[in-house]
Every structure is written in C-alpha cells, then in structure tokens.
Amino acid sequence: MTTTLVVLTVVGGLVLGAAGAAKVAAVPDMRARADHLGFSVGSYRAIGALELAGVVGLAVGLAWAPIGIAAAIGLVAMMVGAVVCHVRAGDRLVDAAPAIVVGAVVVAVLVLRVQTA
C-alpha cells in the first residue's frame, strides 16, 4: 500500500462523505439540487446513502483490497451518472466539475488499489 493510495482514499472519502451526508440529511441546498436534476428528495437520500456506503467500502478497502476495488468501481459509476444527470439538465461544465474531479480521484484510487492488491 502506498502513501498516495491512502491520501487519495482519505481525500475522496471526505468529499464523498460530506456530500453523501448532506444528501441523506436533505439539507436545503441538496433539496434544490435534487429538484433541479429531476430527483425526488427520497431518491437523492438513497444516492447519498450509496455514497456513504462507498466511502465505508473505500476505507475498508485499505485493509481488504477486493472491497476497496468494488467500492471504487461503484463510486466511479455513480460519478459518471452524476455527470450524465448534469448534462441532461443542461448544466455548465462548472456544475459537473465536482463529480468529474471526485470521479478522477476515485479512478486513481481504483488504479492504485488494483496495482497494490
């Protein structure tokens, strides 16, 4: 396991954990985003719960590679889905940038996790 893998896992986990918790808590900004993207608040909460599960998987993956790999794959798929949703909503690139950046971080975690497994 490399320092880079640990740092990227922690950074990605913190960002996704904060976003997931905000979705689950249905804070006003997340309610507005859910509506803008065409999701119900309940669906957005479910997405947040999946993000939180992915964060747990990334953390466990530091000790057990298969779980980290599975979690990273799931989170990358979620970030691709987020970008697609922003495109469908007619958003600017800057609106999809967080999903793109977090997705890139998780791809890096996935690559490093596979290399060190």
TAJO-V220228 format. One record per pair of residues at least 6 apart in sequence whose ideal C-beta (glycine too) atoms are under 8 Angstrom apart, sorted by the first residue. I is the first residue (numbers start at 1). J is the second residue. D is the distance in Angstrom with one decimal. If there is no record, write none. Layout:
i=I j=J d=D
i=I j=J d=D
This chain:
i=1 j=62 d=6.7
i=1 j=116 d=5.5
i=2 j=112 d=6.3
i=2 j=116 d=6.4
i=4 j=112 d=6.3
i=5 j=62 d=7.5
i=5 j=109 d=6.6
i=5 j=112 d=4.2
i=5 j=113 d=6.4
i=5 j=116 d=6.4
i=6 j=62 d=6.6
i=8 j=105 d=5.7
i=8 j=108 d=5.3
i=8 j=109 d=5.0
i=8 j=112 d=7.0
i=9 j=58 d=5.2
i=9 j=59 d=7.0
i=9 j=61 d=7.3
i=9 j=62 d=6.0
i=9 j=68 d=7.6
i=9 j=109 d=5.4
i=11 j=105 d=6.3
i=12 j=55 d=8.0
i=12 j=58 d=6.5
i=12 j=75 d=7.7
i=12 j=102 d=6.3
i=12 j=105 d=4.4
i=12 j=106 d=5.4
i=12 j=109 d=5.9
i=13 j=55 d=4.6
i=13 j=58 d=5.3
i=13 j=59 d=6.1
i=15 j=98 d=7.9
i=15 j=102 d=5.6
i=15 j=105 d=7.6
i=16 j=51 d=5.1
i=16 j=52 d=7.9
i=16 j=54 d=6.4
i=16 j=55 d=5.1
i=16 j=75 d=6.7
i=16 j=102 d=6.3
i=16 j=106 d=7.9
i=17 j=51 d=7.6
i=17 j=52 d=6.5
i=17 j=55 d=4.6
i=19 j=48 d=7.3
i=19 j=51 d=6.1
i=19 j=98 d=7.8
i=19 j=102 d=8.0
i=20 j=47 d=7.9
i=20 j=48 d=4.3
i=20 j=49 d=7.1
i=20 j=50 d=7.7
i=20 j=51 d=3.2
i=20 j=52 d=4.1
i=20 j=54 d=7.9
i=20 j=55 d=6.6
i=21 j=48 d=6.9
i=21 j=52 d=6.8
i=22 j=29 d=7.1
i=22 j=30 d=5.0
i=22 j=48 d=7.1
i=23 j=30 d=5.0
i=23 j=34 d=7.8
i=23 j=44 d=5.2
i=23 j=45 d=6.0
i=23 j=47 d=5.9
i=23 j=48 d=2.7
i=23 j=49 d=7.9
i=23 j=51 d=6.9
i=24 j=45 d=5.3
i=24 j=48 d=4.1
i=24 j=49 d=5.8
i=24 j=52 d=6.7
i=25 j=48 d=8.0
i=26 j=41 d=5.3
i=26 j=44 d=7.3
i=26 j=45 d=6.0
i=30 j=44 d=6.2
i=30 j=48 d=7.6
i=31 j=41 d=5.7
i=31 j=44 d=7.7
i=33 j=44 d=7.4
i=34 j=40 d=6.8
i=34 j=41 d=5.5
i=34 j=43 d=7.1
i=34 j=44 d=3.7
i=36 j=89 d=6.1
i=37 j=85 d=4.9
i=37 j=86 d=7.3
i=37 j=89 d=5.4
i=38 j=85 d=7.6
i=38 j=88 d=7.8
i=38 j=89 d=7.0
i=39 j=47 d=7.4
i=47 j=78 d=7.3
i=50 j=74 d=7.4
i=50 j=78 d=6.6
i=51 j=75 d=7.4
i=51 j=78 d=6.7
i=53 j=71 d=7.8
i=54 j=71 d=4.9
i=54 j=72 d=8.0
i=54 j=74 d=5.5
i=54 j=75 d=4.3
i=54 j=78 d=7.0
i=55 j=71 d=7.9
i=56 j=71 d=7.6
i=57 j=67 d=5.4
i=57 j=68 d=6.6
i=57 j=70 d=6.4
i=57 j=71 d=2.6
i=57 j=72 d=7.8
i=57 j=74 d=7.3
i=58 j=68 d=5.8
i=58 j=71 d=5.0
i=58 j=72 d=6.5
i=58 j=75 d=7.3
i=58 j=106 d=7.8
i=58 j=109 d=6.5
i=60 j=67 d=4.7
i=60 j=68 d=6.8
i=60 j=71 d=7.6
i=61 j=67 d=4.8
i=61 j=68 d=1.5
i=61 j=69 d=6.6
i=61 j=70 d=7.9
i=61 j=71 d=5.7
i=61 j=72 d=7.1
i=61 j=113 d=6.1
i=62 j=68 d=6.5
i=65 j=113 d=5.9
i=65 j=116 d=7.3
i=65 j=117 d=3.8
i=66 j=117 d=7.6
i=68 j=109 d=7.4
i=68 j=113 d=4.8
i=69 j=110 d=6.6
i=69 j=113 d=5.4
i=69 j=114 d=6.2
i=69 j=117 d=6.9
i=72 j=106 d=5.4
i=72 j=107 d=7.7
i=72 j=109 d=5.2
i=72 j=110 d=3.8
i=72 j=113 d=6.2
i=73 j=110 d=6.6
i=75 j=103 d=7.8
i=75 j=106 d=4.7
i=76 j=103 d=5.9
i=76 j=106 d=5.2
i=76 j=107 d=5.8
i=76 j=110 d=6.5
i=79 j=99 d=4.8
i=79 j=100 d=7.4
i=79 j=102 d=5.7
i=79 j=103 d=3.2
i=79 j=106 d=6.5
i=80 j=103 d=6.7
i=82 j=96 d=7.2
i=82 j=99 d=3.8
i=82 j=103 d=7.8
i=83 j=96 d=5.0
i=83 j=99 d=5.1
i=83 j=100 d=6.1
i=83 j=103 d=7.2
i=86 j=95 d=5.4
i=86 j=96 d=3.8
i=86 j=99 d=6.9
i=87 j=96 d=7.0
